[in-house]
């Protein structure tokens, strides 16, 4: 990556630079209405601080050939992140021979050869499989599965591409190999992934996105079905609290009950604070003895993840954030 000087004058406007979104101010002069992204890099305070805005600002500073990777690449693709995108540093990949830029808010990975990348919205960005491999160095297994589910669900990569990435002699490959059997692109939200992992880690067989029909008519598509039972565990996200959506949900549940199905809805509070009760419910559905220690593996996944205070603090430390 070639070096690029930083002007201490008034800066430049992206409207003059093809492929860049909106204005970016490069320079040391502070101006009203501009928000500091990094040293000598400013973006308009009035505009949303999106991943694309941040990446284009960094590109303006570092040069056109900079390659974004890791969580920056994931954020640009709209995957399900363990922390808000605006709190992330910028992750870039450079060659071993390139000068290493040293700036607060920038995370740099060196590579012997150029990583696989594509053009995305005017930026050079790691391929989806390469992105997940890079994130595997940083994320807990649970957070990595949620990220991988998003990539598969959105059709950005295939399981085959992820398997090929996982057999490389690279940092993160072992973590990806371990997590890959847990990935499932049928998940439609992080909450659904959490609920699925709770069940599967407790040896409860489930079928994601199970379709219920009445004759030729589709009645519902449940988040999960406990295999061999009529039980339908479902993740009850925040949008289900909308009054109109709530009424639609209750009507759907009544139809399911009429057909002999048992929808069981769980909120994020239930999944995180009372997973043992969800295990007990599943044991009842399966007609097996309730063994509370089965929940141990799920707690191991959960406690290391960004869904707990300790796991979130550890991730912030890996991200270089002390707040």
C-alpha positions in Angstrom: 0.0 0.0 0.0 1.5 3.3 -1.0 1.8 6.1 1.6 -0.4 9.2 1.2 0.4 12.5 2.8 -2.2 14.3 4.9 -2.8 17.9 4.1 -2.9 20.3 7.0 -4.9 22.8 4.9 -8.6 22.9 4.5 -9.0 19.4 3.2 -10.8 17.9 0.3 -14.4 17.1 -0.7 -15.4 13.7 -1.8 -17.6 15.1 -4.5 -14.4 15.5 -6.5 -13.3 11.9 -6.0 -15.2 9.2 -7.9 -16.6 6.3 -5.9 -16.6 8.1 -2.5 -19.7 8.9 -0.6 -20.3 12.5 0.6 -17.8 14.9 2.0 -14.7 14.0 4.1 -12.4 16.6 5.5 -8.7 15.7 5.7 -6.5 18.0 7.7 -5.7 19.4 11.1 -8.1 22.3 11.1 -11.3 21.9 13.2 -14.5 23.3 11.8 -18.0 23.6 13.2 -20.3 20.9 12.0 -17.6 18.3 11.5 -17.1 15.2 13.6 -13.7 13.7 14.2 -13.4 10.1 13.0 -9.6 9.8 13.6 -6.6 12.1 13.8 -6.9 14.5 10.8 -10.1 12.8 9.5 -13.5 14.5 9.8 -17.0 13.6 8.6 -20.1 15.8 8.7 -21.7 15.6 12.1 -25.2 16.0 10.5 -25.0 12.8 8.5 -25.4 9.2 9.8 -22.1 7.7 10.8 -22.6 4.5 8.8 -20.0 1.8 8.1 -19.8 3.0 4.6 -19.2 6.6 5.6 -16.5 5.5 8.0 -14.8 3.3 5.5 -14.8 5.9 2.7 -13.3 8.4 5.2 -10.5 6.0 6.0 -10.0 5.3 2.3 -9.7 9.0 1.6 -6.9 9.1 4.2 -5.0 5.9 3.5 -5.3 5.6 -0.2 -7.5 3.9 -2.9 -5.8 0.5 -2.6 -6.5 -0.1 1.1 -8.4 -3.4 1.7 -11.0 -3.5 4.4 -11.4 -6.8 6.3 -12.7 -8.4 9.5 -15.6 -6.6 11.3 -15.4 -3.6 9.0 -16.1 -5.8 6.0 -18.9 -7.5 7.9 -20.4 -4.2 8.9 -20.3 -3.0 5.2 -22.3 -6.1 4.3 -24.9 -5.6 7.0 -24.2 -8.8 8.9 -25.2 -9.3 12.6 -22.4 -7.7 14.6 -21.5 -8.3 18.3 -21.1 -4.6 18.9 -22.6 -1.5 17.2 -20.9 -0.7 13.9 -20.1 2.9 15.0 -18.1 1.6 17.9 -15.8 -0.5 15.8 -12.2 0.4 14.8 -11.4 0.1 11.1 -9.9 -3.2 10.1 -7.6 -3.2 7.1 -5.2 -5.7 5.5 -1.8 -4.8 4.1 1.2 -6.7 2.7 4.3 -7.5 4.7 6.3 -5.0 2.7 3.9 -2.1 3.1 4.4 0.7 5.6 2.2 0.2 8.6 -0.1 3.1 9.3 -0.4 3.8 13.0 -3.5 5.7 14.0 -6.0 5.4 16.8 -9.1 3.7 15.5 -7.3 1.6 13.0 -6.5 -2.2 13.3 -3.9 -3.5 10.8 -3.3 -7.1 9.8 -0.2 -8.0 7.8 -0.3 -10.7 5.1 2.4 -12.4 3.1 0.2 -12.2 0.0 -2.8 -10.2 -1.0 -6.0 -11.4 0.6 -9.0 -12.3 -1.6 -11.1 -9.2 -2.1 -13.9 -7.7 -4.2 -15.1 -4.2 -5.0 -18.0 -3.2 -2.9 -19.6 0.2 -3.1 -16.4 1.7 -4.4 -14.2 0.1 -1.7 -11.8 -2.8 -1.8 -13.2 -5.3 0.7 -12.3 -8.8 1.7 -14.4 -11.6 0.3 -17.1 -13.0 2.6 -15.2 -16.2 3.5 -12.0 -14.2 4.1 -14.0 -11.8 6.3 -15.3 -14.6 8.5 -11.8 -16.1 8.7 -10.5 -12.8 9.9 -13.3 -12.4 12.4 -12.7 -15.9 13.8 -9.4 -14.6 15.3 -11.3 -12.1 17.4 -14.8 -13.4 18.2 -16.1 -15.9 20.7 -17.6 -19.1 19.2 -21.2 -17.9 19.8 -20.6 -14.4 18.2 -18.8 -16.1 15.3 -21.8 -18.4 14.7 -24.2 -15.5 14.6 -21.9 -13.7 12.1 -21.7 -16.8 10.0 -25.4 -17.4 10.1 -25.9 -13.8 8.8 -23.4 -14.4 5.9 -25.1 -17.6 4.9 -28.7 -16.3 5.3 -28.0 -13.2 3.2 -26.4 -15.4 0.5 -23.0 -13.7 0.7 -21.1 -17.0 0.8 -21.6 -20.8 0.9 -20.7 -23.4 3.4 -18.2 -24.8 0.9 -16.4 -21.5 0.7 -16.2 -21.3 4.5 -14.9 -24.9 4.6 -12.2 -24.0 2.1 -11.2 -21.0 4.2 -11.1 -23.0 7.4 -8.5 -25.5 6.1 -5.9 -22.8 5.4 -2.8 -22.5 7.6 -3.9 -19.1 8.9 -4.8 -17.5 12.2 -8.5 -18.0 12.9 -8.8 -21.2 10.8 -8.9 -23.6 13.8 -11.6 -21.4 15.5 -13.6 -21.4 12.2 -13.3 -25.2 11.8 -14.7 -25.7 15.3 -17.6 -23.2 14.8 -18.5 -24.2 11.3 -20.7 -27.2 12.2 -22.9 -24.9 14.3 -23.6 -22.5 11.4 -27.0 -22.5 9.8 -28.1 -20.0 7.1 -31.8 -20.7 7.8 -31.6 -18.4 10.9 -33.3 -15.1 10.3 -32.0 -13.1 13.3 -29.3 -13.3 16.0 -32.1 -14.2 18.5 -33.1 -17.2 16.4 -29.5 -18.3 16.3 -29.3 -18.0 20.1 -32.4 -20.0 20.6 -31.2 -22.7 18.2 -27.8 -23.0 19.9 -29.5 -23.3 23.3 -31.4 -26.3 22.1 -28.7 -28.0 20.1 -26.0 -27.6 22.8 -28.4 -29.4 25.2 -28.8 -32.3 22.7 -32.3 -31.3 21.7 -32.8 -32.0 17.9 -34.5 -29.1 16.1 -35.6 -28.2 12.6 -35.2 -24.5 11.8 -37.8 -22.7 9.7 -40.3 -25.5 10.0 -43.4 -25.0 7.7 -46.8 -26.0 9.0 -49.6 -26.6 6.5 -53.3 -27.3 6.5 -54.0 -29.2 3.4 -52.5 -27.1 0.6 -52.4 -23.9 2.7 -49.3 -22.8 4.5 -50.4 -21.7 8.1 -47.0 -20.7 9.5 -43.3 -21.0 9.4 -41.9 -21.7 12.9 -38.4 -20.6 13.9 -37.8 -24.1 15.3 -39.6 -27.4 15.7 -38.3 -29.9 18.3 -37.9 -33.0 16.1 -40.4 -35.7 16.7 -42.8 -33.5 18.7 -45.5 -30.9 18.1 -43.5 -28.2 20.0 -42.5 -25.0 18.2 -40.0 -22.9 20.2 -39.8 -19.4 18.7 -37.8 -16.3 19.3 -40.0 -13.3 20.3 -38.1 -10.3 19.0 -38.9 -6.7 19.8 -41.0 -6.2 16.7 -43.5 -8.7 18.2 -44.4 -6.1 20.8 -46.0 -3.9 18.2 -49.8 -4.0 18.8 -50.7 -4.9 15.3 -48.0 -7.6 15.1 -49.0 -8.9 18.5 -52.6 -9.5 17.3 -51.4 -11.2 14.2 -49.2 -13.5 16.3 -52.0 -14.4 18.6 -54.3 -15.3 15.6 -51.5 -17.4 14.2 -51.0 -19.2 17.5 -54.7 -19.9 17.7 -54.6 -21.5 14.3 -51.6 -23.6 15.3 -53.3 -24.8 18.5 -56.3 -25.8 16.5 -54.1 -28.0 14.3 -52.5 -29.6 17.4 -49.2 -27.6 17.4 -47.6 -26.0 20.5 -46.0 -22.7 19.9 -43.7 -21.6 22.7 -42.4 -18.0 22.5 -39.3 -16.9 24.2 -37.8 -13.3 24.5 -34.2 -12.4 24.7 -34.6 -12.1 28.5 -35.7 -15.7 28.7 -32.9 -17.0 26.5 -30.2 -15.1 28.4 -31.5 -15.1 31.9 -33.5 -18.3 32.2 -32.2 -20.8 29.6 -32.6 -23.7 32.1 -36.4 -23.2 31.9 -36.3 -23.4 28.1 -34.3 -26.7 28.6 -37.0 -27.9 31.0 -39.8 -27.1 28.5 -37.9 -29.0 25.8 -37.4 -32.0 28.0 -41.1 -32.0 28.8 -41.9 -32.0 25.0 -39.5 -34.9 24.4 -40.8 -36.8 27.4 -37.3 -37.2 28.8 -36.0 -36.7 32.3 -34.9 -33.1 33.0 -31.1 -33.0 33.6 -30.2 -29.5 34.6 -26.4 -30.0 33.9 -27.2 -30.3 30.2 -27.3 -26.5 30.1 -23.6 -26.3 30.9 -22.4 -26.2 27.3 -24.8 -23.4 26.4 -23.5 -21.4 29.4 -20.0 -21.9 28.2 -20.9 -20.5 24.8 -22.9 -17.6 26.3 -20.4 -16.6 29.0 -17.6 -16.1 26.5 -19.8 -14.0 24.2 -20.7 -10.4 23.8 -24.1 -11.2 25.4 -22.6 -11.1 28.9 -20.8 -8.3 30.7 -17.5 -10.2 31.0 -17.6 -11.4 27.4 -18.4 -7.9 26.1 -15.5 -6.5 28.2 -13.1 -9.0 26.8 -14.2 -8.3 23.3 -13.8 -4.5 23.8 -10.3 -5.2 25.1 -9.5 -7.2 21.9 -10.9 -4.3 19.9 -8.6 -2.0 21.7 -11.4 -0.2 23.6 -11.1 0.4 27.3 -14.4 2.1 27.8 
